[in-house]
Amino acid sequence: MVPIKHKTSGKLLIAVQAEGLAGADLAGVMLEGASLVDADLCGAKLIDTDLRDADLRGANLSGALMRGICLKGAWLAGANLSKADLADAVCVGADLAKANLQGAHLRYAKLSGANLQEANLAGADMSMADARADMANANLSRADLRGANLQGANLQGANLQGANLQDANMTCVRLANATTNGAIGANGRPLTVPGAAKGRRHHWWQFWG
């Protein structure tokens, strides 16, 4: 049996009838404010689970099924979410700094106000996502951002090599020092920023269109 308690009150939220949480079925369970620091939730079923304000720092959520999950205001700094399915997830205001989201599915995810500084989003599917987030120094190489809403997003110092941003809303995106070699812009053409030489890291602070 694995007890899951509230991060501040210590109140028991649920006792999982298993030896561990890896592969556990927690779909639809209310776990608001849960303490799951460094928890092993690899491959867990968390579809439509409510983990708002939960503490998941350093947790292993690789390959987890998290479609429609609520992670609003949750702490996931340094967590491993590689290849996790986060389609339609609500991550508004979540702290995902330095999290590993390599190859994760974030289609239609709501990431507005999230902290994704230095996160690894290489090869992630963020198509149609609300990605108005802080992604400074994040690795977005080969990421699929087609149709994403990036209005006002912070991409300073980000690695966008090979990323696809076709049809994305890039109004007032901050791209200072971003690397965009091989990236496709909103217009379907190679991503370029006025005032930057080809092949260099960009120093233009905003991008329109």
N, C-alpha and C positions, 0 to 999 in steps of 0.2 A: 504494500500500500504506500502511495506517495501523496503526502499532504501538500496542498497548495494554499498558502496563507496570504493575507493582505500585507502589503509592504510596510505599513505604519502601525496598524492596530494589532496585527498578528492574528486576526480572526481567521478561522478556517473557512476557506471558500469552497473547497472540494477535496475529497480524498480519492485519488485515482487507484482503482483496483488493478495494480500492475507493479512489477518490480522497478520499472523506470518509466520515463515519459517519452522515450524514443518510440515513434510509431503509434503513440496513444491517440485515441479518438476523443477529441475534445470539441467536436463540431457543435456550434451553437451555444456553448457554455458561457455563462456570465462570469468573467474573471477580472472585472474592473479593479485596478490597483494591485494586482497580484505581484508577489515577489518571486521572480524566476531568474535571478541573477545566475549566470553560468549554467543554466539548466540545459540538459540534453533533450531537445525536442526534434531531433533529426527525423524527418519523414512523418511527423505528427500530422493528424487531420485537424485543422483549425478553421474550417470553413464557417464563415459567419460568426466566429467566436468574438466575444467582446473583451478585448484586452486594453481598453483605454486606460491611460495613466499607469500601466503596468511597468515594472522594472525588469527588463529583459537584457540588461547589459551583459555582453559577453556570451549570450545564449547561443546554442547551436540549433538553428532552424533550417539547416540545409535540406533542400528537397521537400520541405513541408508544404502541405496543401492549405493555403491561407486565403482562398478566394473570398472576397467580401468581408474579410476580417476588419474589426475596428481597432486601430492602434493609435487613435487620437491622443496626442500628448504622451505617448509611451516613450520609455527610455530604451533604446536599442544600440547605444554606442558600442562599437566593436563586436556586434553580433554577427554570426555567420548565417546569411540568408541566401547563400549561393543556390541557384536553380530552384528557389522556392517559387510557388505559384501565388502571386499577390494581385492577381487580376481583380479589379474593382475594390481593392483594399482602401480603407480610409486611414491615411497616415498624416492627417493634418496636424501640424505642429509637433510631430514626432522627432526625437533626437536619434538620427541614424549616422552620426559622425563616425567615420572610419569603419563603417559596417561593410561586410562583404556581400554584395548583391550581384556578383558575377553570374551572368546567364539567367538572372531572375526574370519572372514574367510580371510586369507591372502595367499591363494594358488597362487603360481607363482608371488607373489608381489615382487617388486624390492625395497629392503630396504638397499642397500649398502650405507655406510657412515651415516646412520640415527642414531640419538641419542635416544636410548630406555632405558636409565638408569632408574631403579626403575619402569619401566612400568609393568602393570599387564597384562600378556599374558596367564594367566591360561586357559587351555582348548582351546587355539587358534589353528586354522588350518593354519600352516605355511609350509605345505608340498610343496616341489619343489620351495620354495621362495629363492630369493637371499638375504640371511640374514647376509651378511658380515657387521654387525652393532655393535654398542656399546650397549650391553645389560647387563652391570654391575648391579648387585643387582636386576635384573628383576625377576618377578615371571613367570616362564615358566612351572609350574607344570601341568602335563597332556597335555602339548602342543604336537601337531603333527608336527614334524620336519622331517618327512621322505623325503629323497631325497633333502633336503635343502642344499644350499651352505653356509657353515659357516666358510669358510677359513679365518683364522685370526680374527675371531669374538672375542669380549671381553665378556666373560660370567663369569667374576670374581664375586663371591658372589651371583651368580644367583641360584634360586630355580628350579632345574630340576627334582624334584621328580615325578616319573611316566611318564616323557616325553618320546616320541618315536623318536629316532634319526636314525633309520635304514636307511642305504644307504646315509646318509648325508655326505658331505665333511667336515671333521673336522680337516683338516690340520692346525696345529699351532693355534688351538683354545685355548684361555686363560681361564682356569678353576679354578684358585686359589680361595679357600674358597667356591666353588660351592657345593651345596647339590644335590646328584645324586641318592639317594635311590629309587630303583624301576625303574630307567630310563633304556631304551633300547638303546644300542650303535649302531654305524654304522654297525657293523658286525652282528646285530640281537641278540646279547647276552647282558647280564646286563652290563651297562656302568661302566667301572672301569678305574682308572687312576693309572699308575705305582707309587709306593711309598706311596699310601694312604691306610689306613686300612678300611676294610668294615664297613659301617655304620657311618663313620666320614665325616666331611666336608673336601673337598680336598684342599691340599695346593701345588699341582703340577701346575706349571705355564703354561705348554703347553700339548697338546695332539696330537699325530700323529695317523692318520687313523680314 
